[in-house]
Amino acid sequence: MGRAIAAYRAAIDIDPKNPEAYEALAELFLEQEDKEAAIEILNESLENTESRKLKKLLAEAETSEKEDGAGSSGEEPAADAGENEKTAVMQEKDGNGTDTETVMLNEEERTEPVVSDGGYSINDEGYVTIGRYERDGDESNGPEPIEWEVLEDNGGSMLLISRYILDAQPYNMEDTDITWENCTLRHWLNKDFLNTAFTPGEQGLVQTVTLSNPDNAYFGNEGGNDTQDKLFCLSIEEIRNLYSFNSWDDDVQCGYSQALMTEATVQAVKNGAGIFTYTQEDYNNWIASVGYDESCIGRPCGWWWLRSPGNFSISA
């Protein structure tokens, strides 16, 4: 719960006009029965947005707090005749121009807000949801929301990585010496995937960053020029700094990290994503010796690219 609260607070710091983040944070406070904190964040929201939904939620929270106060003085608060019933689907145009559709349910059945364009939300697990991509392999039901893990939160921006392996693409379409600057994977990410997964409004939230591409410190292969990208694979240096490793050897620039184990979507497997699964025998023979715990056993995970050059200039 604390992780989700911190994630929503970070989302508000980045975009103070995002009504969905205020709403979700207030709902978390209300679930914890911290009505004072919920009222405080809702009052803050109305300084930055014109959301009628947030005004309504604030009024309800203030009314509930007054009823609690009356009950503490010995008075019986009035019963809410609809407190166990589902309410209707509500649609509105928020002050920042974002269409939202939220099904407000009772405490046990509440769903998360769905953001349509130009914004994002954060689910109860703390993952940022923005963009849509085919995940379940059933194209008839349309693409599914993409979940992103927050790797870095710099106050004004966040570095995100997809929770799942979303597709299977070669680093480069031809077997030739290549760097990240010129590989076809970079082109696919910043054109094909970007335009497929994100609406124009969502693309406006994705920053262009300048990336350094160091040479491979062990094999000495050239990393190439700096690049400017919206979407990219991580480098060796970045995963070393951003992830915990069970073991690492500086001499060969290689290590083992259970934190890097990532599941592939059904669609990614259909498209050719390589999958491996550690068995109990693997664990007994060597996986335990590098520091993994038994939760890795039987978990189907996939290989994913870095942008750094590998042991040959035709690979990463």
N, C-alpha and C positions, 0 to 999 in steps of 0.2 A: 504493500500500500504506500509506504514511504517513497518508493522508487517512482510510482505513478504520480504522486503529488509533486515530486521534484521535476518530473518530466513536463507536467502541465504548467508548472511555474516557469520553466525554461521556455516553453512555447509562448507564454504570455510576454515574457521579456523580449523575445524575438519579434513578435507581432502583437502589440497591445490592442489591436483592433480585431483580433480573432475571437468571435463570440463562442465558438465551440470549445475552446480551451477553458474559458471562464466557466462555462456551464458544467463541463466535466469535472473541473476542480471543485466547484461548489457542491456538486452531487457527491463527490468523495467525502467532503467535510460533513455533509448531511448524513451520509451512511455511517460516519463515525460519531454522529450525534453532536458534532461541534458546530452548532448553529451560529455562534458568534463569528467563527472564522468564515463560514459560508456567506453570512451577511456582509462581512467586510470585503470579501473578494467580489461579490455581486455589486456592491456599491462602487468598487474600483472599475468594474466592467462598464458601468453606465457613464463613467467619466470618459470612456474611450469608444463606446459603441452606442447605437440607438436600437438595440435589439428589444423588441416587445416581449420576446420569450424570456429574456433575462429579467426584465421588469416584473413579469408575472412570477417568476421564480423567487425574486427578492420579496415580493409582497407575501407570497406563501410562507417563506422562511421567517419573515418578521411576525406574521400572524401566529405561526407555530411557536415562536419564542415567547410571545405574549401569553399564549395558552399555557405553556410550561410554567411561566411565572405565576399565573393564576392558580395552577394546580399545586404549586409549592406552598401557597398560602392557605391551602385547605379547600379551595374551590374546585369543583369538578369541571374540567373543560368540556365544551360541547363536543359531541361525537360527530365525526365526519361520515355522512351516510355513504360516501363513495370511496372510502379509504381502501377497500379491498377489490375495487373494480378497475379494469383497464379503462383508460381514457382514450379519446379518439386520436387519430393521426393528425398531427399539426404541421402545416406548411406555412412558411413566411419568408419574406425577403428581408434579411438583416441589413443593418445600416451600412455595412461595408460592401454590399452588393453580392454577398454570397448566398445562394439558395441552399437552404437546409431542410432536411426532412427527418424528423425524429419521432419515433413511436414511444410515447411516454407510458410506461407500464408500472405496476406496483413494485415494491421494493425487491421482490424475489425475481422479477421478470424484466427489469429495465434493460434496454439495449443501448448500445453506444451510438452517438451521432454519426450520420453519414454525410460527408462533405462532397458536394457535387463538382465544384470548379473553383480554382483560384485559392484553395486553402487546404488544410490538413487537419487531422485529429490525432489523438493519442489514446490507444486502447488501455484496458485495465492492466495489461501486462507491461505497459510502459513502452510499447512499440509505436513509432510514428506511422500513420497510415496516410499515404498519398500516392496517387497513380493507380492504375489497374492493368493487370496482365493475366493472360490465360495461365491458370495454375492447375486446375483439377482435371484437365484433359477433355472436358466436355464443352466444346465451343458453342453448343446450343444454348447454354445458360449465361453466355457472355463472360468477359474477363473478371477476375476476382481482385479485390483490393490488395495492394502490395504493402507488406509490413517491413519496416526499417528499424534496425537497431541503432541507437545513438552511440557512436564511438567517441565523439568529442562534442562538448557544448561550450562554445566560446562566448556565450552571452548574446552576441548579435548574429551568430550563425551556428549551425550544427553539421557535423560530419556524420553521414548515415551510411549504413551498409545493409543490403537486403537480408532479411532473416533467412530466406531460403535461396537455393540455387534456382534461378528462374528460367534458364534456357541453356542450350548447348551450342556454342559457337567456337570455331577454330581461332587460334591467336592470329593466324594469317592464312589466307586462302591458298597461297603458294609456299612450297618449301624453299625458302630463300633467306639469306641474311636480312634481318629486319629489326627495327627498334620500335618502341611503343609509338613514336611519332607517326610512323607510316604503316602500321599494321592494320589489317582490315577489321579487327575487333574494336579498335578505337573508333573507327568510322561507324561501325554498326551501333555501338553504344550511344554515340553523340548525334546520330541521325535516325536510324531505323527504330531502335529501342526508345529513344527519347520521344519521338513523334507518335509511337504506338502506345506507350505506357502513360503519357502525361497529356492532359488537355493544354491548350495555349495558356490558360490561366495558371495552371500548376507549373508549367515550364517557367513562368515568370518568377517563381520562388526558388528555382534551382540556379545557384550562382555559378559563374564561370571562374575557375581558379587556375592559378599558374602552378604547374607541377614540375618538380625537379626529377630527373631520371638518371640516377647515378649508375656508374658502371658496376658490374657484378664484382664485389670485393674479393671473392675467392677465385672465380674462373677468369676474371679480367675482361669479360666481354662488354662491349660498349653499350651504355644505356641510352645514348642519344641526346638530342636537344631537349630543353625545357618545352613543355606544351601547355596549352590553355584548353581546359576541358570542363564540361558540366558533369559528365559521368565518366568514371574511370575505375580501373582495377588498382588495388593497393600495391605499394612497392614492398620489397623485403624490409627496408628500414621502417616503414610505417607499421607493418604487422608486428615487428619486433617491439615497437614502442606502444602499440595500442592493445596488444593481447598478452595475456600471461602464458608463459611456456613452462611445460613440465621439465624440459631439459633443452639446453642450447649450447652449441659448439661454435665459438667465435672463429675458430680456425677454418671451418668449412662453411660458415654462414648458414647453418642448418640446425633444426631442432624439432622437438615434438611438442604439440600443444593440443590438448583435448578441447580447449576453447575454440579452436578453428574447425572442429568437426561440424559440418553443415549438411542438413538434409536437402535433397532435391525435390522439386515439385513433380507431380505426375506428368505434367506436360514436358518438363525438362528431360525426364527419363525417356519419354516418347521421342523426343528430338535427339536423343543420343548421349545424354549426360552419363559419364562414367560413374558407377556406384561401387562402393566396397562396404563390407560388413565384417566387423571383428567377431570372431567366434570365441567361445570359452577356451578353446585350445590356443588361439592366438594370445588371449589374455594371459593364460598360464605360462606360455612359452616365452613371451617377450613384452607384451604391452604393459603388464604390471611393472616391469622393470624400469620403464621410462616415466612412471609416475601417474599413469591413467587409473581411474577408478572403474568399478565394474559396470557403471551406467553406460559405458561405451559398447558393451557386448550386445550384439544383435541390432544395433542401431544403423540403418542403412544411410550412409553419407556419400557425398560426391566430391570430386576433385574440382577446385576452382582456380582460375588464373590469377597470377600477379602480373604486373606490367614490367617488372624487372627482367633483364635478360637472364637466361639459364646457363647451363653448362655449354651450350652451343648457341651461336648467333641466330639459329633458325628456330629457337624455342625460348619460352619464358619460364 
